[in-house]
Amino acid sequence: MANTESPGGPPPFEDAFRGDDVEQRVYGTILQTREPTTASTIADRVGCDPKTARKYLGWFAELGIVTHHDGHPATYERNDAYFEWRRINQLAAEHSVEDLQQRVQELTTHITEYEDRYDAAMPAAVDAVAAAEGSDDWTIDDVYSDLGDWATAREERERYERARQQRAGAETEQASG
């Protein structure tokens, strides 16, 4: 059997957390989980005892990283709100109010271009098939690509604006404190 791993490279996707400790493997597994999952299932994926998986999942639930759902058996799922909050805090910590405001303006310009191009207020209001059929320049793939980019720009603008408000509030607090 040939070794498909490159020396010093990342492990194969199927075993992405092989070299990590159990805590990191549980964390990595819960990040990849898209629905409530039992500790036993996570333990099987990680290769540890279910009791150990429950210990780490309980700790992650206390931190807000995962949501614990009571039941028989109990299940756990990734808390997307935690990661959104973390991303906004990271943006606020790494960028000035001016940089954040500039990015909000850039994204707003980008969004306005899509609103004008498709004569709609949001991507969900666009009939992609009709837009592609009504244009000599756009294929259906072009329209879907635009709609995805437009939706992403709207989400990013919201994050940057929340980070800007957070950073501005912190600077105002520091100046008055």
C-alpha positions as CSV (number, residue, x, y, z in Angstrom):
1,M,0.0,0.0,0.0
2,A,1.4,3.4,-1.0
3,N,1.9,6.1,1.5
4,T,-0.3,9.0,0.2
5,E,0.7,11.4,3.0
6,S,3.3,14.0,2.3
7,P,6.0,14.2,4.9
8,G,5.4,17.1,7.2
9,G,2.0,17.8,5.5
10,P,-1.4,17.7,7.0
11,P,-3.0,14.3,7.8
12,P,-5.6,13.0,5.3
13,F,-9.0,14.6,5.7
14,E,-10.5,11.3,7.0
15,D,-8.1,11.5,10.0
16,A,-7.6,15.2,10.3
17,F,-7.2,15.2,14.1
18,R,-5.0,12.1,14.4
19,G,-2.1,13.8,16.1
20,D,-4.2,15.9,18.5
21,D,-5.0,15.1,22.1
22,V,-8.5,13.9,22.9
23,E,-9.7,17.3,23.9
24,Q,-8.7,18.7,20.5
25,R,-10.2,15.7,18.6
26,V,-13.5,16.2,20.5
27,Y,-13.4,19.9,19.7
28,G,-12.6,19.3,16.0
29,T,-15.3,16.7,15.7
30,I,-18.0,18.9,17.2
31,L,-17.0,21.7,14.8
32,Q,-17.7,19.3,11.9
33,T,-21.0,18.1,13.4
34,R,-24.1,19.7,11.8
35,E,-26.8,18.2,14.0
36,P,-27.3,17.2,17.6
37,T,-25.1,14.2,18.3
38,T,-24.6,11.9,21.2
39,A,-21.4,11.7,23.3
40,S,-21.1,8.0,22.3
41,T,-21.2,8.9,18.6
42,I,-18.6,11.6,19.1
43,A,-16.5,9.2,21.2
44,D,-16.6,6.7,18.3
45,R,-15.4,9.3,15.8
46,V,-12.7,10.5,18.1
47,G,-11.6,7.1,19.3
48,C,-12.1,7.6,23.0
49,D,-14.3,6.5,25.9
50,P,-17.8,8.0,25.9
51,K,-17.2,9.1,29.5
52,T,-14.2,11.1,28.3
53,A,-16.1,12.6,25.4
54,R,-18.9,13.6,27.9
55,K,-16.4,15.3,30.1
56,Y,-15.0,17.5,27.3
57,L,-18.5,18.1,25.9
58,G,-19.7,19.2,29.3
59,W,-16.8,21.6,29.6
60,F,-17.4,23.0,26.0
61,A,-21.1,23.4,27.0
62,E,-20.1,25.5,30.0
63,L,-18.0,27.7,27.8
64,G,-20.8,28.1,25.3
65,I,-19.0,26.3,22.4
66,V,-21.6,23.6,22.3
67,T,-25.2,23.4,23.2
68,H,-26.2,20.5,25.4
69,H,-29.7,19.1,24.8
70,D,-31.3,17.1,27.6
71,G,-32.8,13.8,26.6
72,H,-32.2,10.1,26.7
73,P,-29.5,10.1,25.5
74,A,-28.4,13.7,25.7
75,T,-27.0,15.3,22.6
76,Y,-24.6,18.0,21.8
77,E,-24.2,20.4,18.8
78,R,-22.0,23.2,17.8
79,N,-23.2,26.6,19.0
80,D,-22.9,28.8,15.9
81,A,-23.8,31.9,17.9
82,Y,-20.6,31.4,20.0
83,F,-18.5,31.4,16.9
84,E,-20.2,34.4,15.5
85,W,-19.6,36.3,18.8
86,R,-16.0,35.2,18.8
87,R,-15.5,36.4,15.2
88,I,-17.0,39.8,16.0
89,N,-14.7,40.1,19.0
90,Q,-11.7,39.2,17.0
91,L,-12.6,41.8,14.3
92,A,-13.1,44.5,17.0
93,A,-9.7,43.6,18.6
94,E,-7.7,43.5,15.4
95,H,-9.0,46.6,13.6
96,S,-9.5,50.2,14.3
97,V,-13.0,51.9,14.2
98,E,-11.9,53.6,11.0
99,D,-10.7,50.3,9.3
100,L,-14.0,48.6,10.3
101,Q,-16.0,51.6,9.0
102,Q,-14.1,51.5,5.7
103,R,-14.8,47.8,5.3
104,V,-18.5,48.4,6.0
105,Q,-18.6,51.1,3.3
106,E,-16.8,48.8,0.8
107,L,-19.3,46.0,1.5
108,T,-22.2,48.4,1.2
109,T,-21.0,49.6,-2.2
110,H,-20.6,45.9,-3.3
111,I,-24.1,45.1,-2.0
112,T,-25.6,48.2,-3.8
113,E,-24.1,47.0,-7.0
114,Y,-25.9,43.7,-6.7
115,E,-29.2,45.4,-5.7
116,D,-28.9,47.6,-8.8
117,R,-27.9,44.7,-11.1
118,Y,-30.8,42.5,-10.0
119,D,-33.3,45.2,-9.1
120,A,-33.9,43.6,-5.8
121,A,-33.2,44.4,-2.1
122,M,-31.8,41.0,-1.2
123,P,-30.5,37.8,-2.9
124,A,-33.6,35.8,-1.8
125,A,-35.8,38.1,-3.9
126,V,-34.0,37.1,-7.1
127,D,-35.4,34.4,-9.4
128,A,-32.0,33.0,-10.6
129,V,-33.4,31.1,-13.5
130,A,-35.4,34.2,-14.8
131,A,-32.3,36.4,-14.3
132,A,-30.1,34.1,-16.3
133,E,-32.7,33.6,-19.1
134,G,-33.3,37.3,-19.3
135,S,-29.6,38.1,-19.9
136,D,-27.3,37.6,-22.8
137,D,-24.3,38.1,-20.5
138,W,-25.1,35.8,-17.5
139,T,-25.3,32.1,-17.2
140,I,-27.2,30.4,-14.4
141,D,-23.9,29.7,-12.7
142,D,-23.0,33.4,-12.9
143,V,-26.2,34.4,-11.2
144,Y,-25.9,31.7,-8.5
145,S,-22.3,32.9,-7.9
146,D,-23.5,36.5,-7.6
147,L,-26.3,35.6,-5.2
148,G,-23.9,33.6,-3.0
149,D,-21.4,36.5,-3.0
150,W,-24.1,39.0,-2.3
151,A,-25.4,37.0,0.6
152,T,-21.9,36.6,2.0
153,A,-21.3,40.4,1.6
154,R,-24.5,41.1,3.6
155,E,-23.4,38.7,6.4
156,E,-19.9,40.2,6.5
157,R,-21.2,43.8,6.6
158,E,-23.3,42.9,9.6
159,R,-20.3,41.4,11.4
160,Y,-18.1,44.3,10.6
161,E,-20.8,46.8,11.7
162,R,-21.3,45.0,14.9
163,A,-17.5,44.9,15.5
164,R,-17.3,48.6,14.6
165,Q,-20.0,49.4,17.2
166,Q,-18.3,47.2,19.8
167,R,-14.9,48.9,19.2
168,A,-16.4,52.4,19.2
169,G,-18.3,51.7,22.4
170,A,-15.1,50.4,24.0
171,E,-13.1,53.4,22.9
172,T,-15.8,55.8,24.2
173,E,-15.8,53.9,27.6
174,Q,-12.1,54.2,27.8
175,A,-12.1,57.9,27.0
176,S,-14.8,58.6,29.7
177,G,-13.3,56.2,32.3
